[in-house]
Amino acid sequence: MLHFINHPFAYNHKNVDAALAFDISSLPLDIQLQILGNDHNRSLFSRLPEKLLGIDTNAKTIKGEKYNIKTAILYFMPAKQSGKQLCPMAATAGCEKACLFTAGRGAMNSVYLSRLRKTLYFNQYRDLFMHQLHNELIRERAKAKRKGYKLIVRLNGTSDIRWENIPVSGYANIMEALPDIIYYDYTKLANRKVPANYDLTFSYSGVSEYLPFVQKAVANGERIAVVFRNRAIVDAMLANGETFLGIPVVDGDNSDIRHLDPKGAVVALYAKGKARRDQSGFVVG
């Protein structure tokens, strides 16, 4: 177990408060004030996170248990909410406002605080973060095996990072370090070259500026996730054997185990939460 209280900076950041473990100067001022002005929040940000991964933390990943699979997900602050852009195509695809991450800034609830700390940890202590992630995956893999499950890992729960380019412990990436684990993600980056045990599903948007990337994904025969306005639209498409983008449609809400879905198919999802009101083109219907 890692404990870091008042950990000194490894980099030459302009530290807002010497008692904090993170440089929070790039965060919006209201967030900085809520961290510094609250004893509980200040205590949280005076140490690095002890746990990075959530295991079957939502209703959809829990559905994977019927396949004897446990799903570990890493959640960050999406887009540029941490002061650094973690979703490079968010503006082009028009999906920033409709992001599945819906915790409001004013709330500063436990989910928001947890994701913000992990994101700052990743950005400011990269080597230490990756070492901890590596060790945590080894433990979770063993725990899942003891219970009769196989572990799969989604590292971009609310981000779009090229994990294939991030080294860890002398390996080119975490996929190479732990090759017996299947990793998967949704991505809006159409030109990624990833290891064989890293499965990607391209994420659709109907925004005109994003169309060339969608066309490239279709031409490459990629699996494409599409978010429709409601479940009724998805059910009708499946019942009628309809296509989208000229390719067959499969149900994407029976589980989140995307690597079992065929390539060259549309994985039909339906909008939830604030995304149901999105008019950017990210949500279809």
Secondary structure, DSSP 8 states (H G I E B T S, - for coil): ----BS---SS----S-TT-SS--TTS-HHHHHHHHT-HHHHHHTTB--S--EEES-SHHHHGGGGGTEEEEEE----TTTTSS-S-TTHHHHT-STT-S----TTT--HHHHHHHHHHHHHHHSHHHHHHHHHHHHHHHHHHHHHTT-EEEEES-SS----GGG--BTTBSSHHHHSTTSEEEEEES-TT----TTEEEEEE----GGGHHHHHHHHHTT--EEEEES-HHHHHHHHHHT-EETTEEEEESSS-S-GGGS-TTSEEEEE--GGGGG--SSSEE-
